[in-house]
Amino acid sequence: MSALNPQALVAVAQKTLGVGKRRGPPRAVCLHLAGEVRAVARGLKPAILYDCNAADADQIQRYLGELQRLGLLFQALHILELGGNILIVNPVQVCQHIQQVLCSPVTFMDISSFRSHPALCPLDELGDLKDHLAEIMTHLQSLEGKPLLPISRSELSSAGWNLCTVFGILLGYPVPYFFHPAQGDSNCLALVPLRVFTARTSCCWLTGLPQIQLYSFSVPESLYPSLKDILDMWGEDLRARHEAQGDFVDLTISTEVVTLPSVVL
């Protein structure tokens, strides 16, 4: 696509995403958000969780509409509200990813606080998670065939859902975390060495923009040997999808091991 005017992207975000008397997010955040949205449209990630500020779904809907008007988006995205959170999703990519999770032996990492250390567990041991994922997929599939404009928006009741795990899946993480809801949101990751994976890419349609962070997730270092094949396949798939498009270049996937006194998910 032809180069876009960075100032136009900043102006649109600050106009539509302001909260109260405050303007929208700072310039750097506005440009990164535009890059992330474009990456979702390109299928490089299934969704993003909007956390730039306290803008509501109406504002984000208007924001995406303005991006379409500027020519940044070439296909329909969808705004999905879950548990008071707002995700910008590529319905086709999300459904494909959920289908893979439901039909393949995807491994999860149980980090419930009652455990002395993280452990691997299969989907079949995670209670109603299958039903919740199937509900999301059915809901998004019902959007097929709707016109590109305006940007669609919906809300799903998620009472009792493990949103940490659901968001990990919707955001495309290859090995999501899981904890038992009865344990609250505490976990057993404190002072546990974690291998953090970060994937970044550069926009070739927006000059002067720092690299866009596509993914950032972690796995306990103790589980990494068992998960290496899954993580390698995820990296190969991301590289293949990256090479199949022309809006982003110079994909990098890096890792580092960190140990933190506490981990909030």
C-alpha positions as CSV (number, residue, x, y, z in Angstrom):
1,M,0.0,0.0,0.0
2,S,1.1,3.6,-0.5
3,A,2.6,5.5,2.4
4,L,0.3,7.1,4.9
5,N,0.6,10.4,6.6
6,P,1.6,9.7,10.2
7,Q,0.0,13.0,11.4
8,A,-3.3,11.9,9.9
9,L,-3.2,8.6,11.9
10,V,-2.4,10.5,15.1
11,A,-5.1,13.1,14.5
12,V,-7.7,10.4,13.9
13,A,-6.8,8.5,17.1
14,Q,-6.6,11.6,19.3
15,K,-10.0,12.9,17.9
16,T,-11.9,9.6,18.4
17,L,-10.2,8.0,21.4
18,G,-10.1,11.0,23.8
19,V,-11.6,10.4,27.3
20,G,-13.3,13.3,29.1
21,K,-11.3,16.5,28.5
22,R,-8.2,14.5,27.6
23,R,-7.2,13.9,24.0
24,G,-6.5,10.4,22.8
25,P,-3.3,8.5,23.4
26,P,0.2,10.1,22.8
27,R,1.6,10.2,19.3
28,A,3.8,7.1,19.7
29,V,0.9,5.1,21.1
30,C,-1.4,6.2,18.2
31,L,1.1,5.1,15.6
32,H,1.8,1.8,17.2
33,L,-1.9,1.2,17.5
34,A,-2.4,1.9,13.8
35,G,0.3,-0.6,13.1
36,E,-1.2,-3.3,15.3
37,V,-4.6,-2.9,13.7
38,R,-3.1,-3.2,10.2
39,A,-1.2,-6.4,11.4
40,V,-4.5,-7.8,12.6
41,A,-6.1,-7.0,9.2
42,R,-3.1,-8.7,7.5
43,G,-3.6,-11.9,9.5
44,L,-0.2,-11.6,11.4
45,K,-2.1,-11.8,14.7
46,P,-5.8,-12.8,15.3
47,A,-6.6,-9.9,17.6
48,I,-5.4,-7.1,19.9
49,L,-6.7,-6.3,23.3
50,Y,-7.3,-2.5,23.5
51,D,-5.5,-1.1,26.5
52,C,-4.2,2.3,25.4
53,N,-6.6,4.2,27.6
54,A,-10.2,4.1,28.9
55,A,-11.9,4.7,25.5
56,D,-15.2,2.7,25.1
57,A,-16.4,0.5,22.4
58,D,-18.3,3.3,20.6
59,Q,-15.1,5.3,20.4
60,I,-13.1,2.4,19.1
61,Q,-15.7,1.6,16.5
62,R,-15.5,5.2,15.3
63,Y,-11.7,5.0,15.3
64,L,-11.7,1.9,13.1
65,G,-14.2,3.5,10.7
66,E,-11.8,6.5,10.3
67,L,-8.9,4.1,9.6
68,Q,-11.1,2.6,6.8
69,R,-11.7,6.0,5.4
70,L,-8.0,6.7,5.4
71,G,-7.4,3.4,3.5
72,L,-5.6,1.6,6.3
73,L,-8.0,-1.3,6.4
74,F,-9.0,-3.4,3.4
75,Q,-11.3,-6.0,5.2
76,A,-13.8,-6.1,8.0
77,L,-12.6,-6.2,11.5
78,H,-14.8,-6.7,14.5
79,I,-15.0,-5.2,18.0
80,L,-15.7,-7.9,20.6
81,E,-16.5,-7.0,24.2
82,L,-15.7,-9.7,26.8
83,G,-15.9,-9.1,30.6
84,G,-15.5,-5.4,30.3
85,N,-12.5,-5.7,27.9
86,I,-12.4,-4.7,24.3
87,L,-10.7,-6.7,21.6
88,I,-10.3,-5.8,17.9
89,V,-10.4,-9.1,16.1
90,N,-10.0,-10.5,12.6
91,P,-13.0,-12.9,12.7
92,V,-11.6,-15.2,10.1
93,Q,-8.2,-15.6,11.7
94,V,-9.7,-16.0,15.2
95,C,-12.1,-18.7,14.0
96,Q,-9.2,-20.5,12.3
97,H,-7.1,-20.4,15.4
98,I,-9.9,-21.5,17.7
99,Q,-10.6,-24.4,15.3
100,Q,-6.9,-25.4,15.5
101,V,-7.1,-25.3,19.3
102,L,-10.3,-27.4,19.4
103,C,-9.1,-30.0,16.9
104,S,-5.4,-30.5,17.8
105,P,-3.7,-31.5,21.1
106,V,-2.8,-28.0,22.1
107,T,-1.0,-27.9,25.5
108,F,-1.8,-25.4,28.2
109,M,0.3,-24.3,31.2
110,D,-1.4,-24.7,34.5
111,I,-0.1,-22.0,36.9
112,S,-2.7,-22.2,39.6
113,S,-1.5,-20.9,42.9
114,F,-2.0,-24.2,44.7
115,R,0.7,-25.7,42.5
116,S,4.3,-25.8,43.7
117,H,5.5,-25.2,40.1
118,P,3.9,-24.8,36.6
119,A,2.7,-27.9,34.9
120,L,1.4,-28.9,31.4
121,C,-2.2,-29.9,30.9
122,P,-4.4,-30.8,27.9
123,L,-7.6,-28.9,26.9
124,D,-9.8,-31.8,28.0
125,E,-8.9,-31.1,31.6
126,L,-9.8,-27.4,31.6
127,G,-13.5,-27.6,32.4
128,D,-15.8,-25.5,30.2
129,L,-13.1,-23.9,28.1
130,K,-14.0,-25.9,25.0
131,D,-17.6,-24.7,25.3
132,H,-16.6,-21.1,25.7
133,L,-14.3,-21.3,22.7
134,A,-17.0,-22.9,20.6
135,E,-19.4,-20.2,21.6
136,I,-16.9,-17.5,20.5
137,M,-16.3,-19.2,17.2
138,T,-20.0,-19.7,16.4
139,H,-20.7,-16.0,17.3
140,L,-18.0,-14.7,15.0
141,Q,-18.9,-17.1,12.2
142,S,-22.4,-15.5,12.3
143,L,-20.8,-12.2,11.2
144,E,-19.7,-13.7,7.8
145,G,-21.2,-11.9,4.8
146,K,-21.8,-8.7,6.6
147,P,-20.8,-5.5,4.7
148,L,-17.4,-3.9,5.3
149,L,-18.9,-0.7,6.6
150,P,-19.7,0.1,9.2
151,I,-17.3,-1.7,11.6
152,S,-19.3,-4.4,13.4
153,R,-19.4,-4.7,17.2
154,S,-20.9,-7.2,19.7
155,E,-20.7,-8.3,23.3
156,L,-20.6,-11.8,24.7
157,S,-21.6,-12.7,28.3
158,S,-18.5,-14.2,29.9
159,A,-19.5,-14.7,33.5
160,G,-17.5,-17.5,35.0
161,W,-15.0,-17.6,32.1
162,N,-11.3,-17.9,32.6
163,L,-10.5,-14.7,30.6
164,C,-6.8,-15.1,31.1
165,T,-6.8,-18.3,29.1
166,V,-9.5,-17.1,26.6
167,F,-7.5,-14.0,25.8
168,G,-4.3,-16.0,25.4
169,I,-6.0,-18.0,22.7
170,L,-7.7,-15.0,21.0
171,L,-4.4,-13.2,20.9
172,G,-2.7,-16.1,19.2
173,Y,-0.3,-17.3,21.9
174,P,0.9,-20.8,21.0
175,V,0.8,-22.1,24.6
176,P,-1.6,-20.2,26.8
177,Y,-1.6,-20.0,30.6
178,F,-4.4,-21.5,32.7
179,F,-5.3,-21.2,36.3
180,H,-8.3,-22.6,38.2
181,P,-10.9,-19.8,38.6
182,A,-11.6,-20.9,42.2
183,Q,-8.1,-19.9,43.1
184,G,-8.6,-16.3,42.0
185,D,-6.1,-14.5,39.8
186,S,-3.0,-15.5,41.8
187,N,-0.5,-17.9,40.3
188,C,2.7,-19.8,41.0
189,L,5.0,-17.8,38.7
190,A,6.7,-15.6,41.4
191,L,10.5,-16.0,41.2
192,V,10.1,-18.7,38.5
193,P,12.5,-18.2,35.5
194,L,10.4,-17.3,32.5
195,R,11.4,-17.4,28.9
196,V,9.8,-14.4,27.2
197,F,9.2,-14.5,23.4
198,T,8.8,-11.2,21.6
199,A,8.0,-10.8,17.9
200,R,8.5,-7.4,16.2
201,T,8.2,-6.2,12.6
202,S,8.7,-2.9,10.7
203,C,6.1,-1.0,8.7
204,C,7.0,-0.3,5.1
205,W,3.9,1.9,4.7
206,L,4.6,4.4,7.5
207,T,8.0,6.0,7.6
208,G,9.7,6.8,10.9
209,L,7.7,4.4,13.0
210,P,9.6,2.2,15.5
211,Q,9.0,-1.6,15.2
212,I,5.6,-2.9,15.9
213,Q,5.4,-5.5,18.6
214,L,3.2,-8.3,17.3
215,Y,3.6,-10.7,20.2
216,S,5.0,-10.9,23.7
217,F,4.3,-13.9,25.9
218,S,6.2,-16.2,28.2
219,V,6.6,-19.8,29.2
220,P,8.3,-21.1,32.4
221,E,11.9,-22.1,31.6
222,S,11.4,-25.4,33.2
223,L,8.7,-26.3,30.6
224,Y,10.5,-24.9,27.6
225,P,12.2,-28.2,26.6
226,S,8.8,-29.9,26.4
227,L,7.3,-27.0,24.5
228,K,10.2,-26.3,22.1
229,D,8.6,-28.1,19.1
230,I,5.3,-26.2,19.5
231,L,7.1,-22.9,19.8
232,D,9.3,-23.6,16.8
233,M,6.2,-24.4,14.7
234,W,4.6,-21.2,15.9
235,G,7.6,-19.2,14.8
236,E,7.8,-20.9,11.4
237,D,4.1,-20.3,10.8
238,L,4.4,-16.6,11.7
239,R,7.4,-16.2,9.4
240,A,5.4,-17.8,6.6
241,R,2.5,-15.5,7.1
242,H,4.8,-12.5,7.3
243,E,6.6,-13.4,4.0
244,A,3.2,-13.7,2.3
245,Q,2.3,-10.0,2.7
246,G,4.0,-6.8,1.8
247,D,3.0,-4.2,4.4
248,F,5.6,-5.3,7.0
249,V,9.3,-6.3,6.7
250,D,12.2,-7.4,8.9
251,L,10.4,-9.8,11.3
252,T,12.4,-10.6,14.4
253,I,11.6,-13.2,17.1
254,S,13.7,-12.9,20.2
255,T,13.8,-14.5,23.6
256,E,15.2,-13.7,27.0
257,V,14.9,-15.3,30.4
258,V,13.6,-13.2,33.3
259,T,12.7,-13.8,36.9
260,L,10.2,-11.5,38.6
261,P,9.1,-11.2,42.3
262,S,5.5,-11.4,41.1
263,V,3.7,-11.9,37.7
264,V,0.3,-10.3,37.0
265,L,-1.5,-11.8,34.0
